Amino acid sequence: MLLPLERGLALTDVGLAASLQGLVVLALELPTGGLADSVGRRRVLIVAAAVGLVSTSLLLVAGSAPVFALAFALQGAFRALDSGPLEAWYVDAALAADPRAAIDKGLSGHGVVVGLAIGGGALASGGLVALDPFPALDALAVPVVASLLLQVAGLVGIVLLMAETPRATGLRNTWRAAADTPRAIADGVGLLRRDKVLLALVAVELFWGFGIVTFESLMPVRLAELVGDADAAAAITGPATAAAWLASAAGSAVLPWLGRRLGFAPTAALLRIVQGATVVGIGLFGGVAAMLAAYLACYLVHGTSGTAHMTLLHRRVTGPQRATVVSLNSMVMQPAAAIGLVVLTALADGTSVGLAIGVGGAVLALAAPLYLPAWRQDRAAARLEGARSA
């Protein structure tokens, strides 16, 4: 947000340009998931990485609202293309090698890496801006250059390290496979209609998307209320966000241990309630230290609950529809988050920020019963396996 402002854009222009990212993600999320299931996950990830490079390059040189808008729109296309294929590829590859593979460990490791990367990236970006190592370059542009270099490394990594049998060879066959995307989407949606457990899991994202507004958008506003100064709150928010994502990484790391002791479905249900309680704490605690402690606890649970949810989701889906269903799961969150942003900000204006955050936390916790169908099915499967063993 700061780079376009420094280059002369008004805050309204930045908001309008950035909103294109969410709209593009919403429009492309499901089609790109179906495309990955049709032509292959590796190919889609290579295209995603290339689009991401173009988007970041535009962001680096942009100086007007239309160019920034194009950069944000391409970033939305990158996010849609990048959402799901890597997870789907990993789960399918792991299960192909060992049908009884503990996919939760790999998904947990993914969550740890994401948390460390975001937390470390936030700290590194702040450090690069403060150091300003290249006087000929705007200080705010230095993290963008670093991001561009890391994206190049990511593209090289996909090309060299990701092995996948092509689902179609040759341009004509690849085009035919891409033409099967609508059928892949229909198969994924049909699976959702037939599988009530899967439908309940995806429905969790409605509550999650609504409630995520509390700790992503309203927390800085609440912090400014408690501190009494917006600039001081902004200075605290950066390190707090980095620490929160490091806490999320720690939460992801403990999921395999916790899931094996409590079961993944009851763990996911319990964590939704606990996270709702931490969000209520963000809204109600009157001291800065207590509020930040609740914020860190929220992200600690965020890492664990997110990995538990994705583990349950992948267990319900077979390979041909995996990326499509992951995209469906992600797509459901987008409109819910938009509604949450409108409703909770209006509630904050009409009453108080603390009350709005508390309401969002309560909505988060209301998702817990949606894990009961998965819990019941896991218990039934365990009883059946016990009977067979006997």
Secondary structure, 3 states (H helix, E strand, C coil): CHHHHHCCCCHHHHHHHHHHHHHHHHHHHHHHHHHHHHHCHHHHHHHHHHHHHHHHHHHHHCCCHHHHHHHHHHHHHHHHHHCCHHHHHHHHHHHHHCCCCCHHHHHHHHHHHHHHHHHHHHHHHHHHHHHCCCCCCCHHHHHHHHHHHHHHHHHHHHHHHCCCCCCCCCHHHHHHHHHCHHHHHHHHHHHHHHCHHHHHHHHHHHHHHHHHHHHHHHHHHHHHHHHCCHHHHHHHHHHHHHHHHHHHHHHHHHHHHHHHHHCHHHHHHHHHHHHHHHHHHHHHCCCHHHHHHHHHHHHHHHHHHHHHHHHHHHHCCCHHHHHHHHHHHHHHHHHHHHHHHHHHHHHHHHCCHHHHHHHHHHHHHCCHHHHHHHHHHHHHHHHHHHHHHC
